[in-house]
Amino acid sequence: MCGFGEIIPRFQAAVFDEAHTIEEIATAYLGESLSTRQMTDWVGDVKKGALTLEEAERKKLDRMLDGVLAGAERLRRVFEAYGERGRLNPEFLQRLSHGPGQDIVRSLREACGVSCLMEEPHLRPLLDRGREMGRVAEEILRQRDNNWLNWYEKRKKSLVLHASPLDISASMKDLLYSSVQAVLFTSATLTANGAFDYIRSRLGLPETTLQEVCPPHFDFRSQTLLYIPRGLQDPNSPGFCHDAAGEIGRILERTRGRALVLFTSYHNLNTVYDLLKEKLPYKVLRQGDAPRSNLLGRFKKDIHSVLLATAAFWQGVDVPGEALSCLIIDRLPFDSPGDPVVAARIDAIRRRGGNPFMEYQVPSAIIMLKQGFGRLIRKGSDRGILSILDVRILTSRYGRFFLESLPRIRIIRDISEIDRFFAESGAVNHPPEER
């Protein structure tokens, strides 16, 4: 696969680490996206590059480029009354295609067809960019079959249009499995409830695929325990955040801070932060108050600090040692049905007669929970507490699938056992320094 002159040389085997992320990466790769920010940036780059042109030619070009800007602004204004993200139905898609979309594509073609620009070598890459944007705009605004979703999202001052595949299995077969002799997918979180059914289905793996669950490197039974508090409300109840903040405070008293608290929404994160920030004797860090790398650096340096975070910190966080001795998860990490792609995948499974909750939503949440749990124990000498504040893990019919998907760890309901755990493990809770 691939040949001379390719970025990746010829290969007959492909190894994918962190393979639990492949579906989302492939969805983005196989789909199309275009933002109004890309258009305005391109116009600015072309105007800078065209400063060497004659004034008359430059004015003619500016009129065409202004057409791109006007189309982008019209497109952005169409969505002013709509939510932050959503699906584009066929009627709305046609309205965009025959309105601002048509204006944008026409203006891009006109600008990229100016003969004097094509004669300038330094402008040719910009022209290629412009032609590609025109192609993508037409593709995104085209109605496709049921395996595709047209949707939008707002990002600060930019609007982004997407066309995303809902099922990548056929593309994986055509573009990958049929092109190489062997493919290896590896990750610590490929199974849900001890089985590979979910990942096999989502990636379209053939029946002949070999699979193996390797034993863990760590002794989770002695290195950690799972604390599920008593008396908390269902996470969908109005008073959950207030109760959760109180419970988090009590846990942190026993762990002396040293905690990463993962939330499934910014609303819960900010509510708990406001309730706790003045009550804890530890530095409380919040996602969004500083860049991710900066927050992680401060969290590692200040052993007793507490970091409150959402999705960006569920994966790829490596804080071995005492600084992360407690991981608290506010609720089971189900994908939001308000996400257009998630909602469309649910509808697609339902259309073919499947059970989207058990086939898609539960396994996906299990894998995310396992990713979160993976932040806690990073080496053989680590000791730490996992606390899940979502009572549904014990009370719902599907809760046992989450518990059975975690490593074999002891479950406690009495908060005083946290003190005993740290004492027995030798990880003494030293008091924090005065601040």
Buried (B, 14 or more C-beta within 10 A) or exposed (E): BEEEEEEEEEEEEBEBEBBBBBBEEBBEEBBBBBBBBBBBEBBEBBBEBBEEBEEEBBEBBBEBBBBBBBBBBBBBEBBEEEEEBBBBEEEBBBBBBEBBBBBBBBBBEBBBEBEBBEEBEEBEEBBEBBBBBBBBBBBBBBBEEEBBBBBBBBEEEBBBBBBBBBBBBEBBBEBBBEBEEEBEBEBBBBBBBEBBEBBBBBBBBEEEEEEEEEEEEBEBEEBBBBBBBEEBBEBEEEEBBBBBBBBBBEBBBBBBBBBBBBBBBEEBBBBBBEBBEEEBBBBBBBBBEEEBEEBBEBBBEBBBBBBBBBBEBBBEBEBEEBBBBBBBBBBBBBBEEEBBBBBBBBBBBBEEEBEBBBBBBBBBBBBBBBBBBBBBBBEEBBBBBBBBBBBBBBEBEBBEBBBEBBBEBEBBEEBEBBEEBBEEBEBEBEEBEEE
